[in-house]
Amino acid sequence: MSDSIVYDHNIIIKDNLGCFSLGYHLVKYNGHVLRIYASSSMQSQKQNIICIKNLSTQFEFNFNVGPTNKTTLLSYTIETPFMYLENILLIEADTITQIDEEPGPYYQHVIYFVNLQNQEVKTVISNIKGGGLRPIGQKYVQTGVYWDDGKSRIYKWNDLEKLDKDLKPVYICAKDTYIYSIDWSSSSIGALANCTGIKTSVNSEFIELLDSNLNFIMKLNVKEMFPNYKPIEYNDEDTNQADPICIIFGVNNNILLFVECFYSQILDRNVSGFANCYCWDFTSNTQVHFPTIKLTSLFNKVIPFRDYTTGTMGIKYIALEEFNRSYWYKIYESD
């Protein structure tokens, strides 16, 4: 469930600009927040266990990523975990196993289903070629991009525990295309009220509204949703980029965020520009206002969210930013 992912918490260490490193994995469970992270056992110098800590009660347990200490995580991170069922946490990671009698290591893409009541772990060796599962409501999941064709796949939610089989996806997404779950029942317009999904494409202002079976309903120009939208106007001398405008979508917690970035300059040691942010809350069927952001780094990804940890339920967004091949997160608040 995408609404089980927590994006802001007082455990996150931020610098004086509000930036923080990648790798904080936080999930809501039973009124508490869990932190999921990789670590090493005393018998291993490499990360070979995954730890789950309740930040409220401080209760913590861990499990091995493989059957022996010879299985470790391929990289020093795990994919974004989320609640699969009410008491089942899904964690995804790539592992590597060194087998003595074989010349090379053995790589696997693994999905762990962790029962948070009894700490039992079910392991599924996944067949999918694109890691980074992302929930689409609680009916589908979208995979990461497949390395062989640049496309992602949509699978049924109930098939998550069968991804070790050769399953047929219900939908294959074109390159740079993403599907999200929404509930626009707050709209008085029938076609909008009946849609339960949105399909976006990179650098396109058009979105497609979908029904519960991912069938097309209608296409919208997202700019027309916002009465205060202002197109970015510029002259060639205003930028050193051939195509200086970049469009980014983020959809989460029944919120759509549309960001239009203008880069006047992108150099190895200097980025300048601004980002206009437009946000729509499907739950209340109203616009949420964010200030224009001065850019000194590249915006790669944005995710809007409701801040459950403060009790205010205020809408914010988290941005993945990049400068000179360094990456970090930063959270921005609405007006």
N, C-alpha and C positions, 0 to 999 in steps of 0.2 A: 504494500500500500504506500503510495507516494506521500500521503499525508503523515506517515510515521517518521519521515526523515526530519531531523532537527538541524537547522542551519546556523543558529546563533545561540550561544550559551556562555555563562561566565567562566567556564573552564578554558575557553579559547584565549590564547595569549596573542594580543594584538600590539603592534608597534604604535608609535606616536601619531601615525597617519591612519590608524585603524586597519592596517593590512595584517594578514596572518597567513601562515604556511598551509600548504595542502596536507591532507591526511587526517583531519578531524572527522571521525565517523560517529555520528550521534543519532540515536533512534528513540522515539517515544514508545514506552511500554507500560501499561497498567498504571498510568499516572506518574511514572518516573522517566528519567532520561538515562539511557545506556550509552556507554562509550565502548566502541569496538576498535581494537588495535592489535598489531602484530608485535611479537616479542620473541625472545630466545629462551630456551630452557637451559639449565646448568650444564647439560651434556652437549650443547651445540653453540657454536660461535655465530651461526646464521639464524635468521628468523624462522622458527619452525613451529610456533604455537600462535593461536589466536586467542586473545583475552577479551572478556566481556565484563564490564564493570558497571554496577548500578551507582550512579553519581549521588543518589539520595541516601541510600542505605550503606554504601561502600562495599556491598557484597560483590565478590569477584570470583569468576571461575575461568578456566581455559581448557583448550583441547589441542591436540596435535594436528597439524595440517595433513599428515600422512601416517601410515601405519608404523613407521620407524623414524628415528632421528635423521635418517638419510634423506628424508623428504623435507624440503624447505621451500619458502616462498621464492618465486622467480625474481620478483622485484620487492622493494621495501614498502609495499603498500598493498591494500586490498581495494576492491571495487566498492562503490557506495552500497552499504547494506540497507535492508528495509524489512518490515514485517510482512511475512508471507501469509500467515494466518494469525489469529488472535494471540496465540502463544508460541508461534514458530517464527524465528528470525532467519532470514536468508542472507548468507555471506558468500561472496564470489571472489575467487583468487586463482592465480596461475602458480603452479608448483613445479619443482624440478626434483627428480630423484636420481641419485647416483647408484647404479647397480654394479656390484663388484665384478661379476662375471661378464659384464657387457662393456664395450669400449667407450660408449658415450652416455650422457645423461638421458633421462626419460622425462618428457614434458607433459603436463596435463592441465586442462582447464577444469577447475573443481567448483561445485556449488555445494555449500554446507547448509543443511536445514537444522537449526538448533532449537530444541525444545527448551524454552526458558523455565518451564516448571520443574522438569526432572534432569536438565542438563544433558539429555541424550542428543547425539549428533548423527544425522543421516548424511552420507556423502554420495553425491552424484557426479560421476566423471562426464562432463558435458561434451557433446558432439558439435556444438555450435562453433563457428569460426570467428565470431565477433563478440568479445567479452563486454561487460558493462551493461548488464540488464537494467532497463528502466521501466518501472510500472506505468501502465496506462490504465488508471483506475484500479479495479480489481477484476478485470476481465481479460486483459491482454498484457503482454510485456514486449518491449522493443529491444532487440539486441544492439550491440555496437556494430560498427561497419565491418563487413567481411573483408578480409585481406585480399581475397582473390577477385572480387568484382566491385568493391567499393559500395555495395548496397547493404542495407540492414533488413532484418526479418522481424515479423510480428508473430508471436506464438500465443496460444491460449494460456490464460493464467493457470488453469488446471493441469496443463502439460509441463509445468516447471519441474516437477519431480521425474519427468520422463525424458529429459533432455539428453540422457545417455543413449536414447534410441534415435533412429533415423526418422525423425518426425517431419512432416510437411508443414511449412508455415502457412498461416491463414492469409498472409499478405507479405509481399516483398516491396520494400520502399526504395524508390529511386535514390540516387546519390544525393546527400545533403537534404533529405526529406525526413520530417519527424511528425509523429502523431501523438496527440495528448488527449487526455480525458477531461471533459468539462460538463457542467450541469448549468444550462442556461434557462432553466424553467422559470426564472424570475422575469423573463421577457414576455411581453404581451403579444408578441408576433409569433404566430404558430410555428413557422418554419424554424425560427431561432429557438423557441422553447423546446422543440423536439430534438435538437441536435445534442449529441453526447460526446462528440469528438471534434478535434481540430487538426488539420494537416497543414504544416508550414514548410516552406522551402527557403534555403539560405539566399539572402539578398533579394527576396521578393516581398513586396508589400501585400500580396494576395494570400488569403487563407481559404482553405476549403472546410466547410462544415460537414460533419459526417454523422450518420446514425449509429446505433449501438452495434451494428454489424459491419461498421467501417465503410458503408455505402455513401456515395456522394449525395449531398442535399443541395448545396449551393456554394457559390464562390463570393467572397467579400473582399473589397479593398479595405484593409484595416485602417487606413488613414481616415476613411469616412466615418469611423466609429467615434472619432475625437473631434468635438467642435472647435477646440483650440489648436488643431494641428496647423503647423506652419511649414511649408516646404523650405528646404535649405537652398538658398540661392548663392551662387559664387561665380567669380571670374577665374580664368586660367591662372592669373597671377596670384590668386589667393592660396594656391596649393602646389606642391611639387609632385602630386599623385595624378596618374592618368584617370583613375576612378576613385575619387576621394570619399565617396559616401558608402558606408557599410550598414546593412540592415541586420539586426539580431532580434530573434524572438525568444521569449521564455514563457512557458506555461506551467503552472503548478498551483496546487491548493485552490483551484477554481479561479485563478487570476491569470490574465494575459498581460505580458509586458512586451512592448514594441519599442526598440531602441534604434535610433537613427544617428549613426556616428559620422562626423565630418573630420577628416584628417587633413590639416593644412600642411603638415610636414611629418614624414617618417624617415628617420635616419638611424644609424646604429646607436648613436648616443643622444638622440633627441626625438621625442614624439610630441606633437602639439595638435590641438583640435578641440572639439566639444561633442557632447552627446545629448540629444533631446530624447527624453524618456516619456512614453505614453503608456498608461496602465488602465486596464478595465477589470473590475471586480464582477464576475458573473453572478456571484451570490446575491449581491445587492443591486446588480444591474446599474452600476454607477462608475464614473471615472475616478481614479485615484491619481493625485497630482504629485509628480516628482520634479525637483529642480533640474535645470540644465547642468550637466557635469563638464568641468574643464578637464580635458584629457591630456595626461602626460605619459600615458601608456596605452597599449592596445587592449580593447575589449574583445575577449574571445568567446565569452559565454555569460548569460545572465539567467538567474532563476528567481522569480518572485516567490514570496512565502509570507505566511501569517506568523507573527512572533508569539508562539504559545508560551514561551518561557517567562515573559514579563506579565502575563495576564491581561494585557491590553488588546491582544489580537491585532496589533497594528501591522500594516502591510509594508514590507521592506523588499529589497532584492539583494542577492549576492552576485558579485561579478568576478569572473576569472580574468585576471589581467596579466599582461605580458610586457616585459621590456628587456631588450638585449638578451633574449633566451632565458630569462628568469620569470617564474610564474608565482602568483600569489592570489589570495582572495581578499575582497573588501566588501563590506555591507553598506548599503545606502538606504536612507530612511525617506519616507514620503513627507510631503509638507504638512 
